[in-house]
Amino acid sequence: MKLSRRQLYNLIHEVVNNQNTPLKLRVLDFDDTIAHTGEKVQLKTPAGYKELSSAEYAVYEPAEGEEYDDQAFKQFDAVDPELASPVESVFNVLKNFLLKQEGNRIILILTARKQVVEQSVREFLVLEFQKEQDPQKRSILIDSVSDIEFAGVGDSNPQKKVAVIKDYIENYNVTEVSFFDDSMKNVSAVKEYLDSIGIANDVAHIRPEGDRTRLIRKFGKD
């Protein structure tokens, strides 16, 4: 019987759980965390549609008469590789997670986009990993793309991401969680949850500053 990739993941995790082996959960957002992307949110206004980047959408409060309709997130069903580029500092973190021999760990891309974008994200990663100069590292990175788990919650509500992380913690023997996201609302919600259950964590807010991107680990709530 041939197993699907998801079935194989579940089988591996079941074996790990039965052995009660501690796991490290490495979680990264996609848009403006792993990559700068070109897709736009379509905001319906009385004067017509207005385009917002994912970063603008994260902080934008619709005015009276403005709304997000069925077309709002249509562009986000795929990643345009010609418009996307890595956020170097976080992309290097992802590569280090994949290259580092740190024992049992799960790497999860957790995005507000819908699940339908999964294959497109994986294709973007492969294209970028092909640029790695070191042949051995390039081979490891490309082969590791299929090992990355992916969850698209299809919602910007921070509690949706908390719920996915909670599910991993409750179903696997997770003893440490890393979380990287450009949304302050998301990092605050995840940090609050992880601290409330007393699990070791490394939560970083991804924030652009000029031509740099900083990973901020000391932050307040919105």
VOBA-1610 file (N, C-alpha, C; in pm, whole numbers, padded with zeros to 5 digits, always signed):
BEGIN
Met+00084-00120+00000Met+00000+00000+00000Met+00088+00126+00000Lys+00061+00215-00092Lys+00139+00339-00101Lys+00077+00444-00011Leu+00160+00507+00074Leu+00112+00609+00166Leu+00129+00747+00106Ser+00033+00835+00130Ser+00047+00975+00091Ser+00147+01041+00185Arg+00195+01162+00147Arg+00289+01233+00233Arg+00227+01263+00369Arg+00100+01304+00371Arg+00033+01333+00498Arg+00022+01208+00584Gln-00014+01095+00523Gln-00023+00970+00599Gln+00112+00930+00655Leu+00218+00953+00577Leu+00352+00922+00623Leu+00389+01011+00741Tyr+00360+01142+00732Tyr+00385+01233+00844Tyr+00315+01184+00969Asn+00186+01150+00954Asn+00108+01108+01071Asn+00164+00980+01132Leu+00210+00889+01045Leu+00268+00764+01094Leu+00396+00791+01172Ile+00481+00878+01117Ile+00606+00913+01186Ile+00577+00975+01322His+00484+01073+01323His+00453+01141+01449His+00390+01047+01550Glu+00312+00948+01500Glu+00251+00851+01591Glu+00360+00766+01657Val+00459+00727+01577Val+00570+00648+01632Val+00647+00730+01735Val+00674+00855+01700Val+00747+00944+01792Val+00670+00961+01921Asn+00539+00980+01910Asn+00456+00998+02030Asn+00458+00874+02118Asn+00449+00758+02054Asn+00448+00635+02132Asn+00578+00616+02208Gln+00685+00674+02153Gln+00814+00667+02221Gln+00831+00781+02322Asn+00731+00868+02326Asn+00732+00983+02417Asn+00859+01069+02398Thr+00901+01082+02271Thr+01021+01159+02239Thr+00988+01307+02232Pro+01062+01392+02304Pro+01036+01537+02299Pro+01054+01593+02158Leu+00967+01684+02121Leu+00971+01748+01990Leu+00986+01898+02004Lys+01059+01957+01911Lys+01065+02102+01899Lys+00976+02141+01781Leu+00886+02237+01803Leu+00796+02283+01698Leu+00845+02419+01649Arg+00883+02426+01520Arg+00934+02549+01458Arg+00827+02603+01363Val+00768+02717+01396Val+00653+02769+01322Val+00688+02904+01259Leu+00663+02917+01129Leu+00690+03042+01059Leu+00570+03081+00974Asp+00533+03208+00981Asp+00436+03266+00889Asp+00499+03273+00751Phe+00419+03298+00648Phe+00475+03308+00513Phe+00489+03452+00465Asp+00376+03522+00442Asp+00380+03657+00385Asp+00448+03756+00478Asp+00549+03824+00425Asp+00626+03926+00499Asp+00697+03869+00621Thr+00711+03736+00624Thr+00792+03669+00725Thr+00898+03585+00655Ile+00856+03480+00585Ile+00949+03405+00501Ile+00976+03480+00371Ala+00871+03542+00316Ala+00886+03606+00184Ala+00803+03734+00173His+00859+03829+00100His+00781+03943+00054His+00707+03897-00070Thr+00579+03918-00076Thr+00500+03868-00187Thr+00424+03982-00255Gly+00378+03955-00377Gly+00315+04061-00455Gly+00164+04057-00458Glu+00105+03956-00396Glu-00041+03946-00398Glu-00104+04060-00317Lys-00220+04106-00363Lys-00289+04218-00299Lys-00428+04177-00252Val-00468+04234-00139Val-00605+04219-00090Val-00692+04322-00162Gln-00808+04278-00209Gln-00900+04368-00279Gln-01006+04418-00180Leu-00997+04544-00144Leu-01093+04605-00052Leu-01200+04677-00133Lys-01325+04639-00113Lys-01435+04701-00186Lys-01472+04833-00118Thr-01471+04941-00194Thr-01505+05074-00143Thr-01616+05133-00229Pro-01682+05238-00184Pro-01786+05302-00266Pro-01733+05350-00401Ala-01604+05378-00410Ala-01545+05427-00535Ala-01487+05315-00621Gly-01498+05190-00575Gly-01440+05078-00647Gly-01344+05000-00558Tyr-01268+04908-00617Tyr-01178+04826-00538Tyr-01045+04898-00512Lys-00996+04881-00391Lys-00868+04937-00350Lys-00776+04821-00312Glu-00652+04825-00360Glu-00558+04717-00332Glu-00474+04746-00209Leu-00458+04643-00124Leu-00376+04652-00003Leu-00274+04539-00004Ser-00151+04570+00032Ser-00053+04464+00051Ser-00090+04386+00177Ser-00029+04270+00197Ser-00060+04191+00316Ser-00021+04267+00442Ala+00088+04345+00435Ala+00130+04424+00551Ala+00031+04536+00579Glu-00018+04601+00473Glu-00118+04707+00490Glu-00249+04650+00544Tyr-00288+04534+00492Tyr-00412+04470+00536Tyr-00407+04436+00685Ala-00289+04399+00734Ala-00275+04356+00873Ala-00311+04467+00971Val-00296+04593+00930Val-00320+04705+01022Val-00434+04797+00975Tyr-00491+04769+00859Tyr-00592+04859+00802Tyr-00729+04838+00867Glu-00793+04947+00904Glu-00929+04942+00958Glu-01025+04996+00853Pro-01111+04912+00796Pro-01203+04959+00691Pro-01290+05075+00738Ala-01305+05173+00651Ala-01391+05288+00681Ala-01537+05251+00652Glu-01626+05340+00687Glu-01768+05317+00662Glu-01791+05298+00512Gly-01862+05193+00477Gly-01890+05165+00337Gly-01787+05076+00270Glu-01678+05043+00341Glu-01575+04955+00287Glu-01594+04814+00342Glu-01564+04713+00260Glu-01579+04575+00306Glu-01491+04481+00224Tyr-01465+04363+00280Tyr-01393+04258+00209Tyr-01497+04157+00159Asp-01514+04151+00028Asp-01614+04059-00027Asp-01547+03930-00076Asp-01618+03853-00157Asp-01568+03722-00201Asp-01442+03732-00286Gln-01415+03849-00343Gln-01297+03867-00428Gln-01174+03913-00349Ala-01193+03943-00221Ala-01088+04010-00143Ala-00954+03936-00145Phe-00956+03804-00131Phe-00832+03730-00114Phe-00805+03632-00229Lys-00869+03655-00341Lys-00857+03563-00454Lys-00713+03549-00501Gln-00637+03658-00501Gln-00498+03653-00548Gln-00411+03562-00459Phe-00454+03543-00335Phe-00371+03470-00238Phe-00384+03318-00250Asp-00458+03272-00352Asp-00467+03128-00374Asp-00339+03073-00436Ala-00248+03162-00478Ala-00121+03119-00536Ala-00015+03224-00504Val+00111+03184-00519Val+00224+03276-00502Val+00284+03303-00639Asp+00293+03430-00676Asp+00357+03468-00802Asp+00507+03473-00779Pro+00584+03377-00832Pro+00728+03372-00804Pro+00804+03491-00859Glu+00748+03558-00960Glu+00816+03673-01018Glu+00802+03797-00929Leu+00705+03795-00839Leu+00684+03908-00749Leu+00733+03878-00608Ala+00765+03753-00580Ala+00803+03712-00444Ala+00955+03710-00429Ser+01001+03746-00309Ser+01143+03740-00277Ser+01159+03709-00130Pro+01267+03639-00093Pro+01285+03600+00048Pro+01307+03720+00139Val+01255+03711+00261Val+01296+03801+00369Val+01422+03737+00425Glu+01538+03790+00385Glu+01664+03720+00403Glu+01688+03670+00546Ser+01665+03756+00645Ser+01696+03716+00783Ser+01612+03597+00828Val+01484+03596+00793Val+01396+03486+00833Val+01416+03365+00742Phe+01442+03391+00614Phe+01468+03282+00521Phe+01590+03203+00565Asn+01689+03274+00617Asn+01809+03207+00670Asn+01778+03125+00795Val+01684+03174+00876Val+01640+03097+00993Val+01577+02965+00947Leu+01490+02975+00846Leu+01426+02855+00792Leu+01531+02757+00739Lys+01628+02808+00665Lys+01732+02720+00610Lys+01812+02654+00723Asn+01841+02731+00827Asn+01915+02673+00941Asn+01835+02562+01008Phe+01704+02583+01022Phe+01619+02478+01080Phe+01627+02351+00996Leu+01627+02366+00864Leu+01629+02250+00775Leu+01765+02181+00773Leu+01870+02260+00785Leu+02006+02205+00775Leu+02059+02151+00908Lys+02008+02207+01018Lys+02061+02171+01149Lys+02014+02033+01193Gln+02104+01955+01244Gln+02070+01824+01300Gln+02036+01844+01448Glu+01911+01873+01476Glu+01874+01905+01614Glu+01780+01801+01674Gly+01783+01682+01622Gly+01697+01578+01677Gly+01556+01590+01624Asn+01460+01550+01705Asn+01321+01547+01661Asn+01262+01687+01661Arg+01212+01728+01546Arg+01149+01857+01536Arg+01050+01859+01420Ile+00953+01947+01430Ile+00856+01969+01323Ile+00874+02112+01276Ile+00886+02132+01146Ile+00888+02266+01088Ile+00754+02288+01021Leu+00686+02395+01060Leu+00550+02422+01012Leu+00541+02563+00956Ile+00495+02575+00833Ile+00458+02706+00779Ile+00310+02725+00809Leu+00280+02831+00884Leu+00143+02856+00931Leu+00099+02993+00880Thr+00007+02994+00786Thr-00030+03117+00717Thr-00179+03146+00725Ala-00212+03274+00712Ala-00352+03314+00707Ala-00414+03284+00571Arg-00329+03250+00473Arg-00383+03211+00344Arg-00457+03077+00357Lys-00531+03041+00253Lys-00603+02914+00253Lys-00508+02799+00220Gln-00550+02678+00253Gln-00468+02559+00232Gln-00434+02538+00085Val-00517+02590-00004Val-00497+02570-00147Val-00364+02624-00196Val-00302+02715-00122Val-00176+02777-00165Val-00054+02690-00133Glu-00073+02580-00063Glu+00040+02498-00017Glu+00140+02463-00127Gln+00094+02406-00237Gln+00184+02362-00342Gln+00261+02479-00401Ser+00195+02593-00414Ser+00259+02712-00469Ser+00370+02762-00378Val+00349+02754-00247Val+00453+02793-00150Val+00571+02698-00160Arg+00545+02569-00169Arg+00653+02471-00180Arg+00735+02495-00308Glu+00668+02528-00417Glu+00738+02554-00542Glu+00827+02678-00529Phe+00779+02779-00459Phe+00860+02899-00434Phe+00985+02864-00356Leu+00971+02782-00252Leu+01086+02743-00171Leu+01189+02667-00254Val+01143+02576-00337Val+01236+02500-00421Val+01313+02594-00514Leu+01243+02689-00576Leu+01309+02785-00665Leu+01417+02863-00591Glu+01389+02903-00469Glu+01486+02981-00392Glu+01602+02894-00343Phe+01572+02772-00301Phe+01678+02683-00253Phe+01773+02642-00366Gln+01724+02644-00490Gln+01809+02612-00603Gln+01920+02715-00623Lys+01907+02831-00560Lys+02007+02936-00571Lys+02122+02919-00472Glu+02108+02824-00380Glu+02213+02798-00281Glu+02342+02757-00352Gln+02453+02822-00316Gln+02579+02797-00385Gln+02643+02663-00349Asp+02630+02623-00224Asp+02691+02498-00179Asp+02606+02380-00228Pro+02662+02293-00314Pro+02584+02182-00371Pro+02523+02090-00266Gln+02598+02061-00161Gln+02547+01970-00058Gln+02430+02033+00016Lys+02447+02160+00056Lys+02338+02229+00124Lys+02217+02243+00032Arg+02242+02275-00095Arg+02133+02290-00191Arg+02052+02162-00201Ser+02119+02050-00207Ser+02051+01921-00217Ser+01967+01893-00092Ile+02025+01919+00025Ile+01954+01895+00151Ile+01829+01983+00160Leu+01844+02112+00125Leu+01732+02205+00135Leu+01618+02166+00042Ile+01653+02135-00082Ile+01548+02099-00178Ile+01477+01971-00135Asp+01554+01872-00091Asp+01494+01747-00045Asp+01406+01767+00078Ser+01440+01870+00159Ser+01370+01892+00285Ser+01237+01966+00269Val+01213+02023+00150Val+01089+02098+00130Val+00967+02010+00157Ser+00974+01883+00117Ser+00861+01792+00137Ser+00841+01758+00285Asp+00943+01783+00368Asp+00932+01754+00511Asp+00864+01866+00589Ile+00855+01984+00527Ile+00792+02098+00595Ile+00641+02076+00599Glu+00583+02091+00716Glu+00437+02082+00725Glu+00376+02218+00696Phe+00252+02218+00652Phe+00189+02342+00605Phe+00045+02347+00654Ala+00007+02463+00709Ala-00132+02483+00750Ala-00177+02622+00707Gly-00281+02625+00626Gly-00342+02751+00585Gly-00476+02766+00652Val-00487+02862+00743Val-00608+02872+00824Val-00718+02951+00754Gly-00684+03026+00647Gly-00784+03099+00572Gly-00854+03207+00652Asp-00781+03268+00746Asp-00843+03365+00837Asp-00732+03447+00902Ser-00757+03577+00924Ser-00657+03663+00988Ser-00672+03670+01140Asn-00770+03601+01193Asn-00791+03600+01338Asn-00674+03528+01406Pro-00599+03595+01495Pro-00483+03532+01560Pro-00515+03402+01631Gln-00636+03388+01681Gln-00672+03266+01753Gln-00675+03143+01663Lys-00688+03164+01533Lys-00684+03051+01441Lys-00544+02988+01440Lys-00441+03072+01445Lys-00304+03020+01451Lys-00276+02959+01587Val-00326+03022+01691Val-00310+02965+01825Val-00371+02825+01829Ala-00487+02809+01768Ala-00556+02679+01770Ala-00474+02570+01702Val-00406+02605+01591Val-00323+02506+01521Val-00205+02465+01609Ile-00140+02564+01670Ile-00026+02534+01759Ile-00072+02451+01878Lys-00186+02486+01934Lys-00244+02412+02047Lys-00267+02266+02008Asp-00315+02245+01886Asp-00341+02109+01838Asp-00212+02027+01830Tyr-00106+02088+01780Tyr+00023+02018+01774Tyr+00073+01984+01914Ile+00064+02080+02005Ile+00113+02058+02141Ile+00034+01946+02210Glu-00096+01943+02187Glu-00180+01844+02254Glu-00167+01704+02192Asn-00130+01699+02064Asn-00123+01569+01996Asn+00016+01510+01990Tyr+00118+01595+02006Tyr+00256+01548+02002Tyr+00327+01593+02129Asn+00438+01530+02158Asn+00512+01563+02279Asn+00602+01685+02256Val+00539+01799+02231Val+00611+01923+02204Val+00659+01984+02336Thr+00788+02012+02343Thr+00846+02070+02465Thr+00900+02211+02443Glu+00906+02253+02317Glu+00958+02386+02286Glu+00896+02435+02156Val+00859+02564+02151Val+00797+02620+02031Val+00870+02748+01990Ser+00906+02757+01862Ser+00953+02881+01802Ser+00842+02934+01712Phe+00823+03067+01712Phe+00716+03125+01630Phe+00764+03257+01573Phe+00754+03272+01440Phe+00798+03392+01371Phe+00684+03446+01286Asp+00648+03574+01305Asp+00534+03631+01233Asp+00550+03782+01227Asp+00503+03843+01117Asp+00512+03989+01105Asp+00394+04060+01170Ser+00291+03987+01210Ser+00174+04048+01273Ser+00191+04055+01425Met+00185+04177+01478Met+00198+04193+01622Met+00083+04123+01696Lys-00035+04124+01636Lys-00150+04058+01697Lys-00125+03907+01708Asn-00064+03850+01604Asn-00037+03706+01607Asn+00070+03670+01710Val+00181+03745+01712Val+00288+03710+01806Val+00242+03731+01951Ser+00161+03834+01974Ser+00110+03857+02110Ser+00019+03743+02155Ala-00070+03700+02065Ala-00164+03593+02098Ala-00091+03461+02123Val+00005+03429+02036Val+00079+03304+02051Val+00167+03307+02176Lys+00235+03418+02198Lys+00319+03432+02317Lys+00236+03417+02445Glu+00122+03481+02449Glu+00034+03473+02567Glu-00009+03328+02592Tyr-00046+03257+02484Tyr-00088+03118+02499Tyr+00026+03030+02549Leu+00143+03041+02486Leu+00255+02955+02524Leu+00300+02981+02667Asp+00302+03107+02706Asp+00340+03140+02845Asp+00236+03086+02943Ser+00108+03089+02902Ser+00001+03046+02993Ser+00007+02897+03023Ile+00064+02818+02930Ile+00074+02674+02953Ile+00215+02635+02999Gly+00302+02735+03013Gly+00435+02710+03068Gly+00529+02634+02978Ile+00514+02649+02846Ile+00603+02578+02754Ile+00716+02670+02709Ala+00836+02618+02698Ala+00951+02697+02653Ala+00923+02750+02513Asn+00956+02878+02488Asn+00924+02935+02358Asn+01020+03044+02317Asp+01028+03064+02187Asp+01104+03171+02125Asp+01012+03236+02023Val+00949+03348+02061Val+00851+03415+01975Val+00912+03546+01926Ala+00912+03565+01794Ala+00975+03683+01737Ala+00880+03757+01644His+00874+03888+01662His+00797+03976+01573His+00889+04020+01460Ile+00847+03995+01336Ile+00927+04031+01219Ile+00889+04173+01178Arg+00984+04265+01187Arg+00953+04406+01163Arg+01055+04470+01069Pro+01005+04528+00958Pro+01097+04597+00867Pro+01140+04732+00926Glu+01267+04762+00909Glu+01320+04893+00951Glu+01413+04941+00841Gly+01362+05031+00756Gly+01439+05076+00642Gly+01463+04962+00546Asp+01589+04937+00513Asp+01621+04827+00422Asp+01657+04699+00496Arg+01630+04697+00628Arg+01659+04580+00710Arg+01529+04520+00763Thr+01539+04395+00807Thr+01427+04330+00876Thr+01478+04280+01009Arg+01411+04322+01116Arg+01454+04283+01249Arg+01363+04177+01308Leu+01419+04091+01391Leu+01345+03992+01467Leu+01337+04043+01610Ile+01222+04092+01650Ile+01203+04154+01781Ile+01146+04051+01877Arg+01219+04024+01984Arg+01173+03923+02081Arg+01119+03985+02208Lys+01136+04114+02227Lys+01076+04183+02341Lys+00975+04282+02284Phe+00850+04259+02316Phe+00745+04341+02256Phe+00627+04348+02350Gly+00542+04450+02328Gly+00418+04464+02404Gly+00301+04428+02319Lys+00187+04431+02376Lys+00064+04398+02301Lys+00015+04521+02227Asp-00063+04498+02117Asp-00127+04608+02046Asp-00229+04676+02137
//
